[in-house]
Structures are given as structure tokens and as C-alpha cells.
Amino acid sequence: MGNVLYMTGERGYHERTVIEETKRDESPGPAASGAGAEPRFARRLGLLDTALLVIGAVVGSGIFLTSGHILRVLPSPGLLLLVWLAGGLITICGALSFAELGGMFPEAGGPYLYIREAYGPAAGFLFGWAFFWFIMGGGLAALAVGFAEFLGTLFPALSMEAVVFSFGPGGREFAVSAGQIVAAAAILFLTGVNTRGIQTSAAVQNVLTFLRVGPVLALVVVGLVIGKKSGVTGFGDLLTTGGLGGAGLVKAFGLALVAVFWTYDGWYAASCTAGEVRNPARNLTLGLLLGTLAVTVLYTAVNVVYILAVPVKDLAGVTRVAEVAGTALFGPGTASFLAALIAVSVFGCLDANIIMGPRVYFAMARDGCFFRGMGRLGARSRVPVRALWGQAAWSVVLCLWGTYRSLYEYMVFALLLFFAATGMALFRLRRRKPLAPRPYRAWGYPVIPAFFVFASLGVFLNTVASSPVKSLVGLGLLALGGPAYLIWRKRTVRPEGTGAPLSRNFGVK
């Protein structure tokens, strides 16, 4: 394909291909590419779908639980708002950087594609390896269990403490609770929904996003207008530093930023589904930007309500900070409402992440470095059905096994390295492929992408410094991807007649 690109021109090839794909995907029929042809992704996601997918993949339980822990290390209402704004700014800078790369490679895979194109297939594989086995697998299990935990507060028979069966000496070796079964069932149910096609996935995700964002916005507005407030009373309260200063303040802010950064995680979801976005040059770019902006505004507004409702000293160290603030504003009757709201929020976030992950595994499989079956689309649904079920199976195992949290914590630090590598890929590809198609060029280049890279590295170093043992274990788990890649490349031979991978290389070696 590289020779064709050099003969006809990369830009012309790219524009012509996207136009042809869009016309084909808008035509009727399950394959939409000729009788007997291999099905391809359908470009069905519009701007609203893309933006809501970003919001849906980010907004889970974190905004309802994280601020109390932040106030324990950063006991200042003004600095609390500042750290949430800083996290949002970093996320927006990342979205602007990913948007250019998504325009260059408007296909399924997201960061996997960008890293592969910039640094080679081995680097891309390491991202996908960590993403499937640890980051996404552990993350989905954690979300599902979180949903079960909040559902269990409403229905105790479904809680994590309600043991269904156990075996081993004294019945203590292995036990499965009703909450774990609920978590596994949630993963399997949502996976089944998402095998129906991208239009069904988008419709369900849009409804779930409205169901959780709408009540949160109502809570913010009503809380600001009529809620009983006993927290911040003036700008003077916002200007305090909680007794911190100098190096202590910098360290505390850095630790708080780590927690905030993970609460924003998931913002890159739309880039993984770029192969299903209509007019990706416009809709992917705007979807990433509007989605991250909306989350930043929402998160900041919620925290404004927190600090107005309750004094900082009463929120510091509290886990269910939303419940404490809601009770102070509206009375004890809001506890059940907030538990239900958080359960719905986590359920929607789980759904968005289930949509995102399989597109990465699909791209890996098409490149011959992952389970081959995951590189096939359903004939009628035109989504990676086998990748969806493979992801579900592993996540369910982690739910029932109970080790999801440690796996996720050991490896999640690596995601920061991959973020930084993806940001640097923008610089690398600009230098190596100056003529490659760029329907959108990152606003504020090179300052905005550089800020995203340095911020990601800064949060990474802070994470390593605060959890060195977990980081070393995570590095070891990541290193296992090296021999795994060599084995996969050696054993995988692409059958004749299947054609080249769906991912286009644009001549980058």
C-alpha cells in the first residue's frame, strides 16, 4: 500500500477512501460492500453520539467519591476546585492532541494505532497487551463490582457481603457473593446489548448518559439555588491553602492531581471507535473536545456544590462525599436517591468502556498480533462480536476471582506512559510524515501537545513515587508483553486472500 500512496499522493488517497467508505456504509445491507465481501465497520456515530460516548466513558462513581480523599491531603476549597480544573485542562489538551491523530487514522484502535504508527508494531502491542489483560479487564471488573456495591445499598440481598456459595477448608478459601454475580451479570448483559450493532450501542449509551447527567445537573442547580449551605461563605475561604506552603503544597497538589486524573480517565473512548464515526475529521475532533469540556464543567460545578454545602473539615477523608453533601443540602432522604444515581452512573460508565475496548483488540488481531477471531466483525451487526465476548469472559473471571483491583492498580500507571507516548507521537509523525493527511491540526501546537506530554509524565512520576512497589510489579507485568509479542508474531501467519490489515500504514515504518 505504501507504493500506491507514494504514486497517487497520501492526501488524495485518504480523502477518496474516507468518501468511498462513507458512501458504502450508508448503503443498505449487512456487509454494505458487495455480496460475499468481508463486513466492515459502519460509520453510524454522529457528533452527539461521539460526545456522549466521551462523557459516558468518564462519568462513573469517581466524582461522587474522590473529593473527600483529595481534601484530606489538600484541605482547601479553592485548591480543590483548582485541581479539578487542572485535571480538566490536561484532559482537554489530550483530546486536542488525539483529535489530530484520529483524523490521520480514522479507524478502530485509537491509541494502539497511533503508538504503532509512530514507534512500530511492538510498541503498539505493549499498549494493547496491558489494555486487555490489566487496564481494561481490571477496570471493567472494578466498575461492575462498584455498580453491585451501590445496588447492594438499596437491595442488601444483592450486596457484596451476601455470600451465595463458598468452598475450601472452612468455606474460606473461595467464596462468591451475590454482588459478584450481579457484577458478572451486568458485564454479560451489556456485552450482549453491544453485539447488536453500533446504532444500538449508541442509543443505549445516549439514554444512560442522559439518565445520569440530567439528575446531576438538577442536583447542582437545585443545590445552588435552594439547598441549605454551611460551607464556603466568601472568596476569602477560597484563597486559603489549608496551612500548606512551598514543597508541601506542591507535593499535596501532585497527589491530588493523581486522583483527579483517574477520575477523568476514559476521555479517549471516541478515538477507539473512530472507524464508526461519520465524517471523523469533524465529528471525532468536536466530539472529543465537547465531551471533555462538558465533563470538566460538570465536575467543577459538582465540587462547587460540595464546598458550599459542607465545611471542608467535615468532608476531608469522607468516601461518600456526595451523600454527605446531599444530606446537608436536602436532608437524610436523599441518601437512597444518590445511591441509585451512582449505581446508574457506574452502569453507564461500564457500558461505554465495554464499547471502547474491543475496537483496540480488533485492530491488534487484524495486525496478526492478537487472537485471530477478535479481528472479525459480525456479518449483520458489523461490530467485533468475538472481541466483545472475549473481553467479557476475562472481566467476569476477574470479578469472580476477586483480583481485579490489584491487577488494575499494578498496571494503571502504565497508561500514563502510553498517554505521554501518544502525545509525543504527534511530534514524531509531524516530522516523519509531513505530507500525511491531517484534516485537523492540533490547536496550539506545539505548546498544547507538549503540555499534555509533560503533565502525563508528571502524574506518572508522582504515581511511581507514591506507590513504588506496585509500579515495579506493573512494570514486570508489562515486560511480559515482550515475549508474548514475539510468540504471537512467530505463530501468526495471515491466510492468503484475507487482504491487508484494515489499519493503513501511510508508509510509516
N, C-alpha and C positions, 0 to 999 in steps of 0.2 A: 504493500500500500504506500510505503514511503516514496517509491519511484513515481507512482501515479501523482502523489502530492507535489513532487518537485516538477513534474511535467506540466500539470494543469494549474498549479498555484494553490496553496493551502487555503487561502481565504475563499476563493471561488468554490473549492470542493466542499468546504464546511457549510457555506451558506446554501449551496444546492442540495446537500444531503439533508440538512435540517428541514428545508422546504418540502423535499420529497417525503421525508418521514412524517411530517405533519399531515400532508395530504393523504398518505396511506393510512395513518392512524385514525383519521376522521371518516374513513370509508367503512361500510358495514362489514360484518363477518368476524369470526373469532380470530383468524390469523391476519386478515387485512393485508396480506402481502402475496396473494396468489395461492391457488389450490395446492395443497401438499407442502407448502412452504413452512419453515420453522416459525412459530409465533414470535412476535416481537412486542416489546412494551408499548402500551397505548398511551399517547400523550393526552391525558384527560384532566390533569390538575391545572386549575386556573390560579389567578393571583390570590383570591380569597382562600382557596384550599391550601395553597403553599404557606401563606402567612399563618393560618390557623394550625397547620401542622407544626410550624416552629413553636408557636405558643403552647400547643398541646404537648410537645415533647419536653418542654421546660417546666411548666407549672405542674408540680406534683404536691408533695407534702412539705417540701423544704421551707417555703415561705411561711408556713404555719408553725414551724418548729425551730427554725435556725436562730432567729433574732435573740432569743433568751440566752443562748450559749455565746453568741457574739458579745452581748452586753456583759458577760462575766469577765471577758478579757479586755473589753473596750467600753467601760462604763460611762458613756457619754451619748446623749440622744443625738447631738449634732454629728458626732463621728459615726454613729450608727447609720444615719442617712447618707453620709459621705461615702462609707464603704459600700453600701448598696448601689449608689450612683457610680462609683469606680468600677464595680463589677459589671454593671450595665455598659459602661463606656468600653471596657475591654471586649465585651461580647459584641458590641456594635462594630468595633474595629475588626474583629474576627469575621463578622458577617460581610463587611465590605471587601475583605481580602478573599474570602471564599467565593464571593459572587463573581469575581473576575475568572477564577479558576473554573467555576461551574459553567460560565459562558464558553470557555475554551473547550471543556469536555462535558457537554450536556447529556450525560448518560448515567446509568445506575452505578453507584460505587462511592461517590463523594470523596472523602479524604484518601481512601485507598487508591483511587485513580490519580489524584494529584501527587501523592507521595511516589507512586510507581513511575509516573511520567517524569518527575524531577530527579529521582535518585536511583531508579531501577526496580525490577520486579522483586528482588529480595527485600528491599525496604518496605515496599507495599505489602508484601506477605506478612512481615512482622507486625504491621498495623492490624491487618485482618486476623492474624493469629491471636493477638491479645484481645481484639474486639470480640471475637466469637466466644472463646473459651472463658474469658475472665471479665472483661469490661461489660459487654452487653449481656452475656449469660448471667453473671452475678448481679448486674444492675436490674435485669428483668425479674429475677428471683426476689431481690430486695424490694422492688416496687410491689410485686404480688403479695409478699408477706406483709408489707406495710398496709396494703388495702385490707388484708384479712384482719390485721390488728385493729384498725379503726372500725371495721364492720363488727368485730367482736365486742367493742364497747357498746354497741347498740343491741347486739344479739349474743349474749355470753355463751350460748351453746356452740357458737361458731368461733370462739376465741382460740388463741394460741395455747391457752392453758387447758383446754378441754381435750384430753388425750383420748384418741379413738382406739388405738391398739399399740402394744409395745411387746418386745421380746428380748431375750437375753437374760443373764443372771439377775434375778430380782426384778426383771422387767425394766431395767435401767439402761441397757446397752443401746437400744434403739427404740424410739417412740415417735409416733406420728400423731399430730394433733388435728383437730377439726380445722383450725386456722391454716395449717399447711395444706390440707386437702382443698380448702377454699382457694388458696393461692394458686395451687396447681390447676384447679378448675377454671380460674379466671384466665390464666395463660392459654389453656386449651380452647376455651370459648372464643376469646378474642382472635386467636390464630385462625380458628375456623371461619370467623367472620371475614378476616382479611384474605382468605383464599378465594373469596367470591369475585374479586376484581378490584381495581384501584378506585373505581367510582363508588363502590360500596364502602371501601375503606375510608375514602374522603368524606362521604356522607355521615358515617358513624362518628368519625373523628370530629367533624364540624359540630355535630349535635353535642357530643361530650364536652367540647371546648366551651360552647355557649352555656351549657349547664353548670359549669364550674366557674367560669369567668364572670358570668352575669351576677350570681349571688355575691361574689367577692366585691364586685363594683358597687352593688347595692349596699353591702356592709360598710364599704368605705364612705359612700355618700351619706348614708343614714348616721353612721358613727360620727362623721364630721359635723353634721347638722344638729342632731338631737341627742346624741349619746352623752352620758354623764362622764365628764372628764376630770381626772385628778392628777394628770401627769404634767407635761411641759406647759408652762403658763406664759412664756415670753421668749424673745430672741436671746435673752441673757442665758437661759438654760441651755440653748443650743450651742453656745460658744464655749461651754466648759469642756475640759479634756479629761475629767474624771480623776484628776491628780496625776495623770501620766505626762511625761515630757521626755524630750531627747530620744535616746536609743530605746527606752522602754515604750514610748509611744509608737515608734516605727515598728518595733517587734510585734506589739499588740495589734497594730493595724494590719500587718502582714498575716498574722494568724487569722484575724477576722476575714481577710480577703480570701483566704483558702476556703473557708466555709461558704462564703458568698459565691465564689467561683463555681463550686459544685452545685449550688442551688440553681445557677444559670445553665448548667450542663444540659445538652440536648438541642441547643440552638442550631446546630449544623444539620438537623434532620432532613431538611428540604434538599440539601445538596446530595444526599444519598439517593433521593428519588428523582433526580434531575431528568432521567430518561423518560419520566411520565409527566413532565411539566410542559404544557403548551407554551410556545414562544418563550423558551427558557431565558433568552437574553434579557427579556423584560420581567417576566413573572418570577423567575428564580431570584434575580437581583432585588426586586422590590419586595418579594415575599420574605427573604432573609432580613432585609433592613426593617420593614414594617413590623415583622414578628418580634425582632429583638428590641426595637423601640417600644413596642406595646408592653412587653414583659418588664422592661426597665421602669416604665411609668407605673405599671401596676404594682411592682414590688416596692417601689419608693412610697407610693400612696398608702399601701398597707402598713408600712412601717411608721408612717406619719400617724396613722390611727393608733398604733400600739403605744407610741410615746406620749400621745395626748391622753390616752385612756388611763394609763397606769404609770406611776413614778418608776424611773429606771431601776432604782434599788429593789423594787418588788418584782421586776422582770428578769433581773440578772440570774442566769443559771436555770431558769424555768424552761422545761422542754416544750410543754403545750402552751406556748406564749399566746397563740390566737385565742385559746379557750379562756385564759386569764383575762385578756383584754376584752373579749366579747362579754364575759360575765360582768366586768366592771362597767361596761357601757350600757348593757341591756338587761342585766340580771341573770340569775342562775339558769333560767330556762333556755338560754342559747347554747348550752353545752352539747345537747343532743343534736341540735341543728348544725353546729360546727363539726361535730364528729361525722355526720352524714356528708357534709360538704367536702371534708378532707378525703373521705372514702371515695366519693365520686371523682375528686380531683386526681387522686392517685390512680384510680381505674382508667381515667382518660389518658394520663401520662403513660401508663403501661401500654395502652393501645397504640399510641403514637410511636413508642420505641419498638414495639413489635413490627410496625410497618417499616421502620428505618433499617434495622439490622440486615434482613435477608438480601437487600439490594447490594450490600457490600459483599456478602458471601457469593452471590450470583456472579459479580464481576470477577472475583477470585477464581471461581470454578471455570469461568469462560477462559481465563488465562492459563488453565491447567494446573493450578496450584491449590486446589481445594477439592472437596468431594464433588465428583463429576455431576451427580444428579442434581446438585444445587444450582447448576448452570443451565437448567431447563425451565421454561415457562409453561404454565398450564395452557392447553390448547384453546380453551374458551375464556378462561379468566385473564390470561396474559400477565400473570404475576408469578414470582418464583415460589411455587407451592411447596416443593420439596425443601427449599431453604427455610421457608416459614415453619414447616413441621420439624425440621432438624433443630432449628433454634428453640422451638417449643419443648422438644424432648429433653434437650440439655438443661434448659431452665427449670423444667419440672423436677429433674433429678436433683438439681441444686436446692430446690425448695424442700423436697422431702429429705434430702441428706442433711440439710441444715448448715452447710459450709459456705453458702453463697456470700455471706458478709465478709468473711476473711479473704476469700478469693478476690472479691471486688476491691477491698481495701488494699490488698497487696499490689494490685495491678493498676488501680485507677490513676496513680501518679504518672504512669507511662503515657496516659492520654495527654498530659500537659506537654510532654516531649513531642508527641505527634502533632499537637497544635502548633508548637513552635516550628517544627519541621515543615508543616504545611504552609505557614506564613513565609518561611524562607524559600519555599518552592516557588512562590510568586516572583521573587527576585531572580531565582535561578532560571526560570523559564522565560522571563523577560530578556535575560541576557543570551540564553542559548537559542531561543526561538522567537526572535523579534518579529517575524512575519506571520506567526501563528494567529488564527482568528481570535479576536478579543472583542466581542460585541459590547462588552462593558469593561472599562478600565478602572481599577480601584481608585476611588476618590481619595485625594490626599496622599497618593503615592509620592515618595517612599515613606513619608512620616507615619501615616496610619498603619500600614502593614508592619513597619519596624516597631512601633509601639506595641502592637499585638504580640509580636515575637518576644520582645523583652519582658512584657508583662507575664506571658505564659512561662517563660524561663524563671522569672522571679517567683511566681507562685510555686513552680516545680521545686526550686531550691528550698523554699520555705517548707514545703511538704516533706522533703527529704530530711531537712534539719529537725523537724518536729517528730518524724516517725522513721528514723534511720533503719531500724530492723525490718520493718515492713517494706521499706523501699528496697533493701538488699534482697529480700525474698522475692519481691516483684521483679527485680532485675534478673534474678535467676530463672523465674518463670518465663520471662520474655526471651531469655537466651535459649530456652528450649525450642523456640521457633526456628533457630538456625538449622539444626539437624533435621527438623521436620520439613523445612523448605527443601533441603537437598534430597530427602527421600521422596517427596511429592514430585519434584521435577524429574527425578530419575525414573519413577514408576509410571508417570502420566505421559501417555502418548496420544496426541489428538487424532481421532479416527479420520480417515480421508473422507472428504465430502461434507464435513461439518462446517467448513469455512473458517475464516479467521475469527478471533475473539471479537465480540461486539464492541469492545473498547478500541478506540482509534489511537494510534501512537503519534501521529503527526511527525514522524521522523525522529523523535527523541530517542536516543539510545541509552 
